[in-house]
Amino acid sequence: MEDVAPNLLFEPRRVAFELDRFELADGRLELTGRWFGVEGRRFMRPSLILGGDEGEVRLLADLADKPWAAENGEPWRAAFPCDGELDADDDAELTVAPDLTVELRVPDAARSRRDGRRRTSNPKPRADAEPKRDAQPKQDGRRSTPQPTVSAARQPVTQDRAQDEQSRALSSARAEIASLRERAEERGAELERLRTRFADELRDARQATAEAVQSREEAIAARRKAIESREIAQTTIEQALAARAKAKKAAERALAERGQALAQLEEALSQRDQALAQRDEAAVQRDEAAAQRDGAAKQRNEAVKDLQRVAGEGTELARANEQLRHQYEDTIGTRRAAMVMRNAAAPPSTDRWHARRLAVAIAVTSLLIVTLAVIIILSSH
């Protein structure tokens, strides 16, 4: 590998390529280097044009190294399949974009083969080489012939020189014509090479444009999909937050209901305890009422007995009252008779006192009978 100076291509913004390695190995031209000043540039599939005496050969980079994006100062690599041999006189041009081409030097192996051929080959003689001219005759100080004889001898030499000049002029014209024809052929080949190159570059540019458009459409589709996914995710998050808030409210409501249920349970337990207490109290009252009922029944029985006894006594009192009434009536009758008799004589005061005492006894007996009747009625209720 030969260290070479960076191949520079000047544009509105300076772009430089520093070649690190360019050699033929295993049927592949392997190229490594570093790019500078390529920010924001998009590289297409690299192509390598090799030009020589036999024409141009265009090689495309192996897809195994795809993509060929370059970053400033970072190692960059491309490999080109190549089955033939290289010549040191070949021109090498690397194209990575429609407006970015770099000239390269051929690998060392081709240069060494060229030097070997130069050392072993013999130089070819020039077809238009001029023959040697005879030198002027040496002056030995003696004149062998007179002056006119010398002029006659020079005349054929002058004619030969004119013929030689014409031959040289004709050869020069033919060589110039051949050179012009060769240059025209070279220009035609150059134009054909440029036409092929520009056609390839145009095709690559169109392909790169199509790829860029496709990449842009894919990026737009991906962006739209990402936006839709983000919107879906945002909607899902909002729904989840709403569901969470709803669940939180339901949990709070459930907790409140649980608290109410616990309060109601506690109240029910309290009411149950109160009911049990009331039941116990009612049982006690029931027992007391039963006892009172039994006592009342007993008292009623006793009152009935008393009533029966009082009724008997009342009957007896009624009888006594009747007897007393009869006695009273008898007494009144007697008294009246006595009064009549007394009035006739002198009325004594003792009969009047007995009459009063009898009236008081009757009144007291009636009062006792009424009192006993009231007591019996109240006891029965």
Secondary structure, 3 states (H helix, E strand, C coil): CCCCCCEEECCCCCEEEEEEEEEEECCEEEEEEEEECCCCCCCCCCEEEEEECCEEEEEECCHHHCCCCCCECCEEEEEEECCCCCCCCCEEEEEEECCEEEEECCCHHHHHHHHHHHHHCCCCCCCCCCCCCCCCCCCCCCCCCCHHHHHHHHHHHHHHHHHHHHHHHHHHHHHHHHHHHHHHHHHHHHHHHHHHHHHHHHHHHHHHHHHHHHHHHHHHHHHHHHHHHHHHHHHHHHHHHHHHHHHHHHHHHHHHHHHHHHHHHHHHHHHHHHHHHHHHHHHHHHHHHHHHHHHHHHHHHHHHHHHHHHHHHHHHHHHHHHHHHHHHHHHHHHHHHHHHHHHHCCCCCHHHHHHHHHHHHHHHHHHHHHHHHHHHHHHHC
